[in-house]
Amino acid sequence: MIDTGSEFIKLTVDGAIATIIVSRPDKLNALTFEMIFALEHAAHLIDANVDVRVAIITGAGDRAFCAGGDVNEWSKVQPEDFGLQWVRIGHRAFDALTRLRQPLIAALNGHALGGGLELAACADFRVGEQQIKIGLPETGIGIIPGWSGTQRCVRRFGSQIVRRMSVLGEMLTADQALASGVIDRLVAKGASMAAAGEMATQIIARSGLATSSAKMMINATDGEDAGRALEALAGIGMAQSAELQKGLQNFRSKANKS
């Protein structure tokens, strides 16, 4: 187990696969400030690990993948600080997960609601179990989806399905989520991690550099950190150039003479 800064966010690495478990099952894996910071830290640890080729995120227990933000936590935040703290910090963590160089698979072993669906939207692929429900219920209590539910979820799933969940308050069944493209694969109860592992094996069998590059370009087209993606890909190309090798040789030669 790798230390993430929170006992409720568990990170393990097994060979080329990193696994994040949101582990607060008695509270439906609802997220606190501590857990959000830990998710961001886990993302940075995964991104920096050159041996990791793919990551999986899931929830502990069998009731919820994640029920979103802990109401008792965010309701204590003063209104003037809500956007600068709760929303901003959540965006930072979710952006870090979305922009991982490695493909991320969400194993939805239970309901994904509100911020839980926004967390699942950070993944490149989503595997959902037959019993789950998916929705954005925030407007029912007088708030809006605050961790890119009205943006990343729209880019990932389409505006109309997000309207139905957020404005009408529709809850999607797993079958409806599959039909609308919110999840990529539907499996029996208890089978999401095995299915995610199979997808991870498929990814690992492919070229690591090509896979990461393809993900970055797709993310850039999808409006996710286009500048960094373009610079990273250009940097990869330049790092392999003969001109760079010649430039480094000249630099080292001058340094040795000084």
Number of C-alpha atoms within 10 A of each C-alpha: 8 11 14 22 15 15 14 21 26 23 23 16 16 9 10 15 20 24 21 22 20 26 23 20 18 11 13 24 29 27 27 20 16 14 25 21 19 23 29 20 20 26 24 17 16 25 20 12 13 9 14 21 27 26 28 23 25 25 29 22 18 17 20 27 33 31 27 26 24 16 12 10 13 17 12 9 13 10 10 8 11 15 14 10 15 20 16 15 18 27 19 16 23 24 20 19 28 23 24 22 25 27 24 26 26 27 29 37 28 28 27 28 25 26 27 27 25 27 28 29 26 25 22 19 20 25 27 36 27 19 19 23 20 26 25 30 22 19 15 12 7 7 9 17 20 19 27 22 22 17 17 19 22 16 16 17 17 15 13 12 20 23 15 15 19 22 16 14 16 16 18 21 18 24 19 14 22 17 12 15 15 26 24 14 19 21 18 12 15 18 17 24 21 13 20 25 17 12 16 21 15 10 16 17 9 11 11 16 13 10 17 18 19 15 19 25 18 14 17 17 12 13 13 18 16 16 10 13 21 14 11 14 16 11 12 12 10 13 12 10 11 10 11 12 13 10 11 12 12 12 11 11 11 10 9 8 6 6
